[in-house]
Each structure stands twice: as C-alpha cells, then as structure tokens.
Amino acid sequence: MKMKIYLTYNADNVRLPIIWQLGQSFEVVTNVRTADVKEHMGLVALELDGETEVVEQAVRWLQDQSVHVEPIEQNVVEG
C-alpha cells in the first residue's frame, strides 16, 4: 500500500527525528516529497509504502507523537 499524507508538526515536536524513528520502528519506506520546516512548526508531504496493516500502524504512531496527519490527493504530490 502506498499512502500520501501531510504531517503537521508543532513547536514541541518539530525538532524531533520523527520520520527517522518511523522508518526504524516500522517496515515502511518513507519518501519526503516536500517540506517546509520552521522554528516552531513544520509541514511535510510524506509518502509511506508498505503492507497495509503496517502503514496504518505507522500513521497511528505518528498521531501518538502529536503529529497531525491528513491524507493528500495523489495529484497534489505527483503534480
């Protein structure tokens, strides 16, 4: 399964290596398509590829890290 999502970071988690931790903790391939990271917030367009159940677990884990997760329409990333 390939899922494209926006990740929104807040001031508390923007400096943490969350995408690296995600790749270490779950058997998913991460592909950062675009990112805008500032001192107090961040927005990342991320592609996750892996088994459906694992991708869903990875998304739940991101949410548990206080990262806001939103799906992206395919043409926004591929544009």
Secondary structure by P-SEA (a helix, b strand, c coil): cbbbbbbbbcccccccaaaaaaaacccbbbbbcbbbbcccccccbbbbbccaaaaaaaaaaaaaacbbbbbbccccccc
